[in-house]
Amino acid sequence: MLTKTVRSRFSHEIGEKVEGCTILEKRVIIPPVAAERRLGVYDYEVEVPPVVEKPRASRSSSKSAAAPRAAATAPNSFTRATPEEMGSVIRRVPGR
């Protein structure tokens, strides 16, 4: 059984579901104050359902899908990569 702690501002009871997980234990971190209309803060120890991993595609099938695009470019041609291809933050340089 795999567990994790979830912090919430809403009061739930043991056995209910929070973020798709079943509550096993409840701890009050900050008690609610009804006179000030302030919610409490609660920590819930929850049971995490087992994660079903998707089967990964083999590398040969992913290369065959990209092959037509790679064949269309000449070996000495250079194109700018899109943000999705770069996978990083693009920063703009101020003008001169």
MMTF fields as JSON, N, C-alpha, C and O atoms, coordinates in Angstrom:
{
  "mmtfVersion": "1.0.0",
  "mmtfProducer": "UNKNOWN",
  "numBonds": 383,
  "numAtoms": 384,
  "numGroups": 96,
  "numChains": 1,
  "numModels": 1,
  "chainsPerModel": [1],
  "groupsPerChain": [96],
  "chainIdList": ["A"],
  "bondAtomList": [4, 2, 8, 6, 12, 10, 16, 14, 20, 18, 24, 22, 28, 26, 32, 30, 36, 34, 40, 38, 44, 42, 48, 46, 52, 50, 56, 54, 60, 58, 64, 62, 68, 66, 72, 70, 76, 74, 80, 78, 84, 82, 88, 86, 92, 90, 96, 94, 100, 98, 104, 102, 108, 106, 112, 110, 116, 114, 120, 118, 124, 122, 128, 126, 132, 130, 136, 134, 140, 138, 144, 142, 148, 146, 152, 150, 156, 154, 160, 158, 164, 162, 168, 166, 172, 170, 176, 174, 180, 178, 184, 182, 188, 186, 192, 190, 196, 194, 200, 198, 204, 202, 208, 206, 212, 210, 216, 214, 220, 218, 224, 222, 228, 226, 232, 230, 236, 234, 240, 238, 244, 242, 248, 246, 252, 250, 256, 254, 260, 258, 264, 262, 268, 266, 272, 270, 276, 274, 280, 278, 284, 282, 288, 286, 292, 290, 296, 294, 300, 298, 304, 302, 308, 306, 312, 310, 316, 314, 320, 318, 324, 322, 328, 326, 332, 330, 336, 334, 340, 338, 344, 342, 348, 346, 352, 350, 356, 354, 360, 358, 364, 362, 368, 366, 372, 370, 376, 374, 380, 378],
  "bondOrderList": [1, 1, 1, 1, 1, 1, 1, 1, 1, 1, 1, 1, 1, 1, 1, 1, 1, 1, 1, 1, 1, 1, 1, 1, 1, 1, 1, 1, 1, 1, 1, 1, 1, 1, 1, 1, 1, 1, 1, 1, 1, 1, 1, 1, 1, 1, 1, 1, 1, 1, 1, 1, 1, 1, 1, 1, 1, 1, 1, 1, 1, 1, 1, 1, 1, 1, 1, 1, 1, 1, 1, 1, 1, 1, 1, 1, 1, 1, 1, 1, 1, 1, 1, 1, 1, 1, 1, 1, 1, 1, 1, 1, 1, 1, 1],
  "groupList": [{"groupName": "MET", "atomNameList": ["N", "CA", "C", "O"], "elementList": ["N", "C", "C", "O"], "formalChargeList": [0, 0, 0, 0], "bondAtomList": [1, 0, 2, 1, 3, 2], "bondOrderList": [1, 1, 2], "singleLetterCode": "M", "chemCompType": "L-PEPTIDE LINKING"}, {"groupName": "LEU", "atomNameList": ["N", "CA", "C", "O"], "elementList": ["N", "C", "C", "O"], "formalChargeList": [0, 0, 0, 0], "bondAtomList": [1, 0, 2, 1, 3, 2], "bondOrderList": [1, 1, 2], "singleLetterCode": "L", "chemCompType": "L-PEPTIDE LINKING"}, {"groupName": "THR", "atomNameList": ["N", "CA", "C", "O"], "elementList": ["N", "C", "C", "O"], "formalChargeList": [0, 0, 0, 0], "bondAtomList": [1, 0, 2, 1, 3, 2], "bondOrderList": [1, 1, 2], "singleLetterCode": "T", "chemCompType": "L-PEPTIDE LINKING"}, {"groupName": "LYS", "atomNameList": ["N", "CA", "C", "O"], "elementList": ["N", "C", "C", "O"], "formalChargeList": [0, 0, 0, 0], "bondAtomList": [1, 0, 2, 1, 3, 2], "bondOrderList": [1, 1, 2], "singleLetterCode": "K", "chemCompType": "L-PEPTIDE LINKING"}, {"groupName": "VAL", "atomNameList": ["N", "CA", "C", "O"], "elementList": ["N", "C", "C", "O"], "formalChargeList": [0, 0, 0, 0], "bondAtomList": [1, 0, 2, 1, 3, 2], "bondOrderList": [1, 1, 2], "singleLetterCode": "V", "chemCompType": "L-PEPTIDE LINKING"}, {"groupName": "ARG", "atomNameList": ["N", "CA", "C", "O"], "elementList": ["N", "C", "C", "O"], "formalChargeList": [0, 0, 0, 0], "bondAtomList": [1, 0, 2, 1, 3, 2], "bondOrderList": [1, 1, 2], "singleLetterCode": "R", "chemCompType": "L-PEPTIDE LINKING"}, {"groupName": "SER", "atomNameList": ["N", "CA", "C", "O"], "elementList": ["N", "C", "C", "O"], "formalChargeList": [0, 0, 0, 0], "bondAtomList": [1, 0, 2, 1, 3, 2], "bondOrderList": [1, 1, 2], "singleLetterCode": "S", "chemCompType": "L-PEPTIDE LINKING"}, {"groupName": "PHE", "atomNameList": ["N", "CA", "C", "O"], "elementList": ["N", "C", "C", "O"], "formalChargeList": [0, 0, 0, 0], "bondAtomList": [1, 0, 2, 1, 3, 2], "bondOrderList": [1, 1, 2], "singleLetterCode": "F", "chemCompType": "L-PEPTIDE LINKING"}, {"groupName": "HIS", "atomNameList": ["N", "CA", "C", "O"], "elementList": ["N", "C", "C", "O"], "formalChargeList": [0, 0, 0, 0], "bondAtomList": [1, 0, 2, 1, 3, 2], "bondOrderList": [1, 1, 2], "singleLetterCode": "H", "chemCompType": "L-PEPTIDE LINKING"}, {"groupName": "GLU", "atomNameList": ["N", "CA", "C", "O"], "elementList": ["N", "C", "C", "O"], "formalChargeList": [0, 0, 0, 0], "bondAtomList": [1, 0, 2, 1, 3, 2], "bondOrderList": [1, 1, 2], "singleLetterCode": "E", "chemCompType": "L-PEPTIDE LINKING"}, {"groupName": "ILE", "atomNameList": ["N", "CA", "C", "O"], "elementList": ["N", "C", "C", "O"], "formalChargeList": [0, 0, 0, 0], "bondAtomList": [1, 0, 2, 1, 3, 2], "bondOrderList": [1, 1, 2], "singleLetterCode": "I", "chemCompType": "L-PEPTIDE LINKING"}, {"groupName": "GLY", "atomNameList": ["N", "CA", "C", "O"], "elementList": ["N", "C", "C", "O"], "formalChargeList": [0, 0, 0, 0], "bondAtomList": [1, 0, 2, 1, 3, 2], "bondOrderList": [1, 1, 2], "singleLetterCode": "G", "chemCompType": "PEPTIDE LINKING"}, {"groupName": "CYS", "atomNameList": ["N", "CA", "C", "O"], "elementList": ["N", "C", "C", "O"], "formalChargeList": [0, 0, 0, 0], "bondAtomList": [1, 0, 2, 1, 3, 2], "bondOrderList": [1, 1, 2], "singleLetterCode": "C", "chemCompType": "L-PEPTIDE LINKING"}, {"groupName": "PRO", "atomNameList": ["N", "CA", "C", "O"], "elementList": ["N", "C", "C", "O"], "formalChargeList": [0, 0, 0, 0], "bondAtomList": [1, 0, 2, 1, 3, 2], "bondOrderList": [1, 1, 2], "singleLetterCode": "P", "chemCompType": "L-PEPTIDE LINKING"}, {"groupName": "ALA", "atomNameList": ["N", "CA", "C", "O"], "elementList": ["N", "C", "C", "O"], "formalChargeList": [0, 0, 0, 0], "bondAtomList": [1, 0, 2, 1, 3, 2], "bondOrderList": [1, 1, 2], "singleLetterCode": "A", "chemCompType": "L-PEPTIDE LINKING"}, {"groupName": "TYR", "atomNameList": ["N", "CA", "C", "O"], "elementList": ["N", "C", "C", "O"], "formalChargeList": [0, 0, 0, 0], "bondAtomList": [1, 0, 2, 1, 3, 2], "bondOrderList": [1, 1, 2], "singleLetterCode": "Y", "chemCompType": "L-PEPTIDE LINKING"}, {"groupName": "ASP", "atomNameList": ["N", "CA", "C", "O"], "elementList": ["N", "C", "C", "O"], "formalChargeList": [0, 0, 0, 0], "bondAtomList": [1, 0, 2, 1, 3, 2], "bondOrderList": [1, 1, 2], "singleLetterCode": "D", "chemCompType": "L-PEPTIDE LINKING"}, {"groupName": "ASN", "atomNameList": ["N", "CA", "C", "O"], "elementList": ["N", "C", "C", "O"], "formalChargeList": [0, 0, 0, 0], "bondAtomList": [1, 0, 2, 1, 3, 2], "bondOrderList": [1, 1, 2], "singleLetterCode": "N", "chemCompType": "L-PEPTIDE LINKING"}],
  "groupTypeList": [0, 1, 2, 3, 2, 4, 5, 6, 5, 7, 6, 8, 9, 10, 11, 9, 3, 4, 9, 11, 12, 2, 10, 1, 9, 3, 5, 4, 10, 10, 13, 13, 4, 14, 14, 9, 5, 5, 1, 11, 4, 15, 16, 15, 9, 4, 9, 4, 13, 13, 4, 4, 9, 3, 13, 5, 14, 6, 5, 6, 6, 6, 3, 6, 14, 14, 14, 13, 5, 14, 14, 14, 2, 14, 13, 17, 6, 7, 2, 5, 14, 2, 13, 9, 9, 0, 11, 6, 4, 10, 5, 5, 4, 13, 11, 5],
  "groupIdList": [1, 2, 3, 4, 5, 6, 7, 8, 9, 10, 11, 12, 13, 14, 15, 16, 17, 18, 19, 20, 21, 22, 23, 24, 25, 26, 27, 28, 29, 30, 31, 32, 33, 34, 35, 36, 37, 38, 39, 40, 41, 42, 43, 44, 45, 46, 47, 48, 49, 50, 51, 52, 53, 54, 55, 56, 57, 58, 59, 60, 61, 62, 63, 64, 65, 66, 67, 68, 69, 70, 71, 72, 73, 74, 75, 76, 77, 78, 79, 80, 81, 82, 83, 84, 85, 86, 87, 88, 89, 90, 91, 92, 93, 94, 95, 96],
  "secStructList": [7, 3, 3, 3, 3, 3, 3, 3, 1, 1, 7, 7, 7, 6, 6, 1, 3, 3, 6, 6, 3, 3, 3, 3, 3, 3, 3, 3, 3, 3, 7, 7, 5, 6, 6, 6, 6, 5, 7, 7, 3, 3, 3, 3, 3, 3, 3, 3, 7, 7, 7, 7, 7, 7, 7, 7, 7, 7, 2, 2, 2, 2, 2, 2, 2, 2, 2, 2, 2, 2, 2, 2, 1, 7, 6, 6, 7, 7, 7, 7, 7, 7, 2, 2, 2, 2, 7, 1, 7, 7, 7, 7, 7, 7, 7, 7],
  "xCoordList": [0.853, 0.0, 0.897, 1.799, 0.643, 1.41, 0.576, -0.603, 1.183, 0.447, 1.176, 2.374, 0.424, 1.005, 0.173, -0.933, 0.716, 0.015, -0.514, 0.206, -1.782, -2.434, -2.896, -3.56, -2.552, -2.993, -4.186, -4.169, -5.222, -6.44, -7.034, -6.834, -7.769, -8.482, -9.906, -10.641, -10.298, -11.661, -11.692, -10.8, -12.739, -12.878, -13.524, -14.63, -12.826, -13.349, -13.249, -12.525, -13.957, -13.943, -13.169, -12.979, -12.727, -11.983, -12.876, -14.05, -12.309, -13.06, -13.496, -13.797, -13.534, -13.897, -12.725, -11.621, -12.987, -11.957, -11.469, -12.266, -10.149, -9.517, -8.498, -7.63, -8.589, -7.686, -7.628, -6.573, -8.735, -8.805, -8.228, -8.093, -7.884, -7.297, -8.206, -8.921, -8.182, -9.015, -8.314, -7.143, -9.033, -8.47, -8.346, -9.307, -7.131, -6.879, -6.794, -7.202, -6.261, -6.045, -6.207, -5.855, -6.746, -6.988, -6.305, -6.439, -5.568, -4.934, -5.318, -5.282, -5.682, -6.025, -4.741, -4.113, -4.347, -3.147, -3.519, -2.892, -4.536, -5.064, -6.564, -7.257, -7.087, -8.524, -9.346, -8.894, -10.551, -11.408, -11.969, -12.157, -12.234, -12.834, -14.129, -14.111, -15.256, -16.561, -16.911, -17.533, -16.524, -16.852, -16.196, -16.76, -15.005, -14.298, -14.529, -13.978, -15.351, -15.627, -14.332, -14.16, -13.423, -12.136, -12.115, -12.47, -11.7, -11.572, -10.333, -9.384, -10.35, -9.18, -8.248, -8.548, -7.123, -6.178, -6.0, -5.774, -6.106, -6.074, -5.029, -4.822, -4.368, -3.491, -4.198, -4.701, -4.233, -4.853, -3.801, -3.093, -3.704, -2.871, -3.786, -4.803, -3.427, -4.305, -3.609, -2.384, -4.41, -3.907, -3.915, -4.95, -2.761, -2.623, -2.906, -2.319, -3.803, -4.055, -2.815, -2.061, -2.599, -1.423, -1.498, -2.567, -0.341, -0.255, -0.052, 0.845, -0.892, -0.765, 0.051, -0.364, 1.218, 2.082, 1.655, 1.324, 1.673, 1.351, 2.577, 3.705, 2.377, 3.529, 4.173, 3.495, 5.482, 6.202, 6.378, 6.574, 6.303, 6.536, 8.034, 8.85, 8.378, 9.803, 10.387, 9.668, 11.67, 12.334, 12.255, 12.186, 12.264, 12.247, 10.938, 10.945, 9.814, 8.544, 8.483, 7.888, 9.099, 9.079, 9.995, 9.708, 11.096, 11.988, 11.343, 11.534, 10.587, 9.953, 8.889, 8.634, 8.268, 7.271, 7.939, 7.354, 9.158, 9.863, 10.693, 11.187, 10.86, 11.718, 11.279, 12.149, 9.991, 9.631, 10.022, 10.433, 9.907, 10.263, 11.77, 12.23, 12.538, 13.987, 14.496, 15.481, 13.842, 14.268, 13.99, 14.658, 13.019, 12.663, 13.703, 13.796, 14.486, 15.484, 16.811, 17.198, 17.494, 18.807, 19.843, 19.64, 20.943, 21.926, 22.588, 23.04, 22.66, 23.318, 22.335, 22.746, 21.04, 20.079, 19.893, 19.894, 19.735, 19.557, 18.255, 18.007, 17.419, 16.166, 16.122, 16.751, 15.39, 15.247, 14.324, 13.308, 14.656, 13.841, 12.638, 12.734, 11.512, 10.311, 10.45, 11.276, 9.655, 9.733, 9.477, 10.082, 8.584, 8.303, 9.519, 9.778, 10.273, 11.458, 12.587, 13.363, 12.676, 13.749, 13.497, 14.43, 12.255, 11.917, 12.513, 12.776, 12.73, 13.286, 12.642, 11.762, 13.08, 12.525, 13.161, 14.376, 12.333, 12.839, 12.799, 11.753, 13.925, 13.99, 14.182, 14.973, 13.465, 13.58, 14.718, 14.887, 15.49, 16.605, 16.121, 15.557, 16.327, 15.865, 16.584, 17.728, 15.887, 16.472, 17.65, 17.839, 18.433, 19.643, 19.345, 20.25],
  "yCoordList": [-1.176, 0.0, 1.237, 1.362, 2.133, 3.362, 4.519, 4.645, 5.368, 6.491, 7.791, 7.806, 8.89, 10.224, 11.16, 10.817, 12.349, 13.346, 14.44, 14.96, 14.779, 15.83, 16.904, 16.593, 18.166, 19.276, 19.939, 20.18, 20.231, 20.806, 21.795, 21.674, 22.78, 23.737, 23.288, 23.958, 22.171, 21.692, 20.461, 19.614, 20.375, 19.269, 18.075, 18.176, 16.945, 15.681, 14.661, 14.869, 13.58, 12.53, 11.324, 11.167, 10.478, 9.267, 8.376, 8.17, 7.859, 7.015, 7.763, 7.139, 9.101, 9.887, 9.922, 9.48, 10.455, 10.558, 12.002, 12.94, 12.166, 13.465, 13.252, 12.388, 14.03, 13.912, 12.477, 12.021, 11.776, 10.418, 9.365, 8.208, 9.734, 8.809, 8.703, 9.651, 7.558, 7.322, 7.811, 7.502, 8.579, 9.13, 8.027, 7.312, 7.898, 6.922, 7.589, 7.01, 8.817, 9.514, 11.013, 11.531, 11.709, 13.16, 13.846, 13.404, 14.929, 15.732, 17.194, 17.688, 17.884, 19.3, 20.094, 19.975, 20.904, 21.734, 23.089, 23.537, 23.737, 25.001, 24.809, 24.548, 24.931, 24.711, 25.834, 26.977, 25.508, 26.543, 27.46, 27.047, 28.726, 29.69, 30.166, 30.965, 29.666, 29.979, 31.451, 32.035, 32.069, 33.475, 34.393, 35.423, 34.013, 34.815, 34.292, 34.827, 33.24, 32.602, 32.156, 32.316, 31.591, 31.143, 29.621, 28.949, 29.091, 27.649, 27.154, 27.908, 25.9, 25.29, 24.742, 24.797, 24.217, 23.546, 22.137, 21.927, 21.17, 19.762, 19.021, 19.319, 18.044, 17.108, 15.769, 15.294, 15.165, 13.864, 12.872, 13.111, 11.761, 10.637, 9.802, 9.288, 9.664, 8.994, 7.794, 7.751, 6.83, 5.649, 5.939, 6.281, 5.8, 6.086, 4.809, 3.767, 4.874, 3.675, 3.348, 4.254, 2.084, 1.726, 2.38, 2.482, 2.82, 3.498, 2.452, 1.614, 2.515, 1.608, 2.322, 3.348, 1.764, 2.395, 1.965, 0.805, 2.935, 2.641, 2.004, 2.395, 1.04, 0.464, 1.514, 2.234, 1.572, 2.563, 2.053, 0.86, 2.984, 2.634, 2.432, 3.124, 1.497, 1.268, 2.438, 3.152, 2.624, 3.756, 3.646, 4.668, 2.44, 2.284, 2.817, 3.383, 2.648, 3.141, 4.662, 5.287, 5.277, 6.733, 7.352, 8.438, 6.679, 7.199, 7.076, 7.941, 6.016, 5.848, 6.922, 7.308, 7.404, 8.463, 9.787, 10.61, 10.005, 11.258, 11.188, 12.219, 10.028, 9.868, 10.703, 11.294, 10.796, 11.588, 13.063, 13.682, 13.623, 15.02, 15.215, 16.203, 14.285, 14.391, 14.217, 14.847, 13.376, 13.149, 14.365, 14.556, 15.188, 16.345, 17.458, 18.293, 17.484, 18.543, 18.094, 16.931, 19.028, 18.739, 18.71, 19.347, 17.987, 17.892, 19.223, 19.382, 20.178, 21.453, 22.584, 23.743, 22.28, 23.333, 23.432, 22.423, 24.649, 24.87, 25.621, 26.638, 25.12, 25.786, 26.014, 25.298, 26.994, 27.322, 26.311, 25.932, 25.87, 24.904, 25.613, 26.769, 24.919, 25.465, 25.32, 24.531, 26.068, 25.933, 24.506, 24.072, 23.763, 22.392, 21.509, 20.611, 21.749, 20.946, 21.274, 20.394, 22.537, 22.937, 22.441, 22.0, 22.505, 22.025, 22.856, 22.332, 24.119, 24.986, 26.362, 26.597, 27.256, 28.603, 29.462, 29.435, 30.217, 31.138, 32.532, 32.992, 33.197, 34.546, 35.529, 35.298, 36.608, 37.623, 38.582, 38.976, 38.944, 39.863, 41.263, 41.443, 42.251, 43.601, 44.15, 43.794, 45.018, 45.622, 46.512, 46.911, 46.819, 47.645, 49.097, 49.911],
  "zCoordList": [0.0, 0.0, 0.0, 0.829, -0.924, -1.055, -0.513, -0.847, 0.323, 0.899, 0.624, 0.338, 0.716, 0.618, 1.482, 1.899, 1.748, 2.55, 1.633, 0.78, 1.824, 1.047, 2.023, 3.012, 1.759, 2.607, 1.925, 0.718, 2.711, 2.163, 3.152, 4.36, 2.632, 3.469, 3.742, 4.467, 3.174, 3.322, 4.22, 4.166, 5.051, 5.988, 5.3, 4.768, 5.315, 4.797, 5.91, 6.884, 5.776, 6.783, 6.263, 5.057, 7.183, 6.835, 5.973, 6.281, 4.902, 3.969, 2.718, 1.701, 2.776, 1.59, 0.615, 0.93, -0.57, -1.603, -1.696, -1.7, -1.772, -2.001, -3.098, -2.977, -4.176, -5.326, -5.847, -6.289, -5.8, -6.32, -5.392, -5.791, -4.162, -3.196, -1.976, -1.651, -1.299, -0.126, 1.132, 1.355, 1.963, 3.193, 4.239, 4.523, 4.815, 5.876, 7.241, 8.248, 7.272, 8.544, 8.317, 7.257, 9.329, 9.243, 10.418, 11.559, 10.146, 11.193, 10.978, 9.851, 12.054, 11.986, 12.207, 13.259, 11.223, 11.326, 11.927, 12.887, 11.365, 11.889, 12.054, 11.07, 13.281, 13.479, 12.839, 12.777, 12.363, 11.782, 12.871, 14.015, 12.484, 13.41, 12.768, 11.832, 13.279, 12.69, 12.856, 11.969, 13.98, 14.227, 13.192, 12.823, 12.727, 11.716, 10.297, 9.334, 10.175, 8.886, 8.204, 6.996, 9.012, 8.5, 8.445, 9.413, 7.31, 7.155, 7.884, 8.098, 8.257, 8.868, 7.8, 6.607, 8.24, 7.344, 7.874, 9.066, 6.964, 7.345, 6.522, 5.346, 7.161, 6.463, 6.428, 7.446, 5.255, 5.089, 4.627, 3.648, 5.337, 4.89, 4.003, 4.468, 2.723, 1.764, 1.142, 1.028, 0.747, 0.045, -1.448, -2.019, -2.07, -3.493, -4.275, -3.984, -5.27, -6.075, -6.923, -7.278, -7.248, -8.052, -9.425, -10.027, -9.904, -11.195, -12.284, -12.199, -13.3, -14.434, -15.494, -16.032, -15.787, -16.782, -18.175, -18.419, -19.081, -20.466, -21.123, -20.823, -22.006, -22.688, -23.598, -24.332, -23.524, -24.334, -25.748, -25.981, -26.69, -28.087, -28.287, -27.679, -29.124, -29.367, -30.145, -30.843, -30.02, -30.667, -32.182, -32.865, -32.721, -34.169, -34.753, -35.846, -34.047, -34.569, -34.513, -35.392, -33.48, -33.401, -34.448, -34.952, -34.785, -35.823, -37.197, -38.052, -37.412, -38.719, -38.951, -40.092, -37.872, -38.006, -38.344, -39.048, -37.852, -38.112, -39.382, -39.837, -39.96, -41.13, -42.331, -42.97, -42.688, -43.861, -43.715, -44.697, -42.545, -42.347, -42.449, -43.021, -41.901, -41.948, -43.367, -43.752, -44.148, -45.522, -46.395, -47.411, -46.018, -46.829, -46.73, -47.63, -45.649, -45.501, -46.09, -45.973, -46.721, -47.296, -46.173, -45.14, -46.354, -45.279, -44.921, -43.787, -45.84, -45.563, -45.289, -45.226, -45.122, -44.833, -43.332, -42.627, -42.85, -41.423, -41.212, -41.859, -40.303, -39.967, -38.472, -37.693, -38.102, -36.691, -36.023, -36.605, -34.821, -34.088, -33.473, -33.061, -33.415, -32.78, -31.27, -30.809, -30.476, -29.017, -28.539, -27.558, -29.217, -28.829, -29.045, -28.244, -30.118, -30.389, -29.41, -29.037, -28.997, -28.095, -26.678, -26.006, -26.213, -24.888, -23.777, -22.695, -24.008, -22.968, -23.05, -23.878, -22.196, -22.139, -23.232, -23.428, -23.934, -24.943, -24.358, -23.901, -24.372, -23.836, -24.968, -25.883, -24.9, -25.938, -25.587, -24.433, -26.607, -26.424, -26.8, -27.88, -25.94, -26.264, -27.504, -27.786, -28.227, -29.421, -29.09, -27.941, -30.094, -29.857, -29.837, -29.65]
}
